[in-house]
């Protein structure tokens, strides 16, 4: 349990002053609250019952009676007692409000920092982590788990302070009033505390099960909503509903089991609390009859018990929420504990990105091997994603890369962007080893269009400007013209201010690809990578884009990955990959007449296109 408190203490760094102010307000509220029963007690015993102040009268009670002007003055002005009680209660309420306000400000600040930290950390984690991570579970950790922590820091931390203040001040106060009755009043409180701790140890692991079940449930919902069009297109609603029912039932069963345990706790603690009040009342009444006790003191003890029992009963909820929070913090720290993408280690001294000269686009790849399995040793037996790839690209040259699915084309692009790190072989930009270049700086030098372009739920202008945040409108439009999307954008009612849906869902596949191409071109990068960037674009539009790119030839080194050979025909050179190896290299004209994979693909595609054109030319039957 102490480890949980230590983790919370570290989490409060930067906000401890606010928590200190909240604790001071809590102490003030508690002390003021304690005087209310005392005023009632001395009023009953000395102003109403007429008991004289003797040596047996508790010193604190005698002092409070003196502050109220003495027994005779209080008897003549009985309105003073309720007025003092109301004023003290109001002052206590004010301090309670200040306590809650300071604690809320601190907890909200911590929650904001946690979310910012998680969001930033996730954006800097290696690609391998995101390859195997569950998006729904990550969302759960960044939202629900942070909110669980915030609620504990806002409410239960102060409840812990309240219990400690009550325990530290109530016991000496009650002992000063009457030691035997204090022992009676605390007779059943210790068992409640012990039971609360045992209960905490029992239910802690159930919170982890409930949290994980909720994360799995969120993952199913997120996946379904992301692919809702596919679900409807294949009429899989019933299947998806059945699939959702399994994690939903698991979450329900674990939640019900946890609620059942909590119900048992509250039932037992309620019974013990009522029994404690009953025991105090019975013993106090008996002592009043025998003359060992007074009605005023019994009123004070019952009032103090009412003040103390609720926070002590809350210990179960505090421990329950502590268990839930410790699970949430553990899941949060699992993310924060993952190492970020490492910065270059091969550079003798830290390199400032602004001190690096922009790359010219000269790229040299030598004997490059790569395996997707994390921690795998460099593969030289031909079973890796890349197996000894070597090639060179001159500045301003256009290199086309062709190969069947799984040949290693996209893997090569990911290595060039340092989404993954190679361990065997060499990649050099302008003679500088890729592994020595800062990732952020390198990616700022590269314009890339991924196989599946991702657009944000923003305006078209904002999506294109993602390539360069300070780009003026005329440059945005110029990039859009090159990508053959400018006229299409103007046809929309809002033009460049058109808000597209999540992941660009309101655009067609070809429109999304063209917006992504404009986004990459807007950077004016020294190296442009088109990873099957025109697969969803019609042949006519593709021709317009290729013509525009040819007009820019020489401005940037361009790597083009495509399965449509017409896209590759205008490249300066073509390399053909198969099973992670380069099996052919040359110009389109050379490879089209050379025996090999390229020629076979060229013949197949030209044959299909010729047959299609011939069928279109045949007049319809009468």
Secondary structure, DSSP 8 states (H G I E B T S, - for coil): -HHHHHHHHHHTTT-HHHHHHHHHHHHHHHHHHHHHHHHHHHIIIIIIS-----TTS-HHHHHHHHHTT-HHHHHHTTHHHHHHHHHHHHHHHHHHHHHHHHHHHHHHHHHHHHHHHHHHHHTTB-HHHHHH--HHHHHHIIIIIHHHHHHIIIIIHHHHHHHHHHHHHHHHHHHHH-HHHHHHHTTTHHHHHHHHHHHHHHHHHHHHHHHHHHHHHHHHHHHHHHTHHHHHHTT-HHHHHHHHHHHHHHHHHHHHHHHHHHHHHHHHHHHHHHHHHHHHHHHHHHHHHTTSS-HHHHHHHHHHHHHHHHHHHHHHHHHHHHHHHHHHHHHHHHHHTS-B----SSSSS---GGGS----S-EEEEEEEE-SSTT-----SS-SSEEEEEEEE-TT-EEEEEE-TTSSHHHHHHHHTTSS--SEEEEEETTEEGGGS-HHHHHHTEEEE-SS----SSBHHHHHHTT-TT--HHHHHHHHHHTT-HHHHHHSTTGGG-B--GGGTTS-HHHHHHHHHHHHHTT--SEEEEESTTTTS-HHHHHHHHHHHHHTTTSSEEEEE-S-HHHHTTSSEEEEEETTEEEEEE-HHHHHTSTTHHHHHHHHHHHHHHHHHHHHHS----
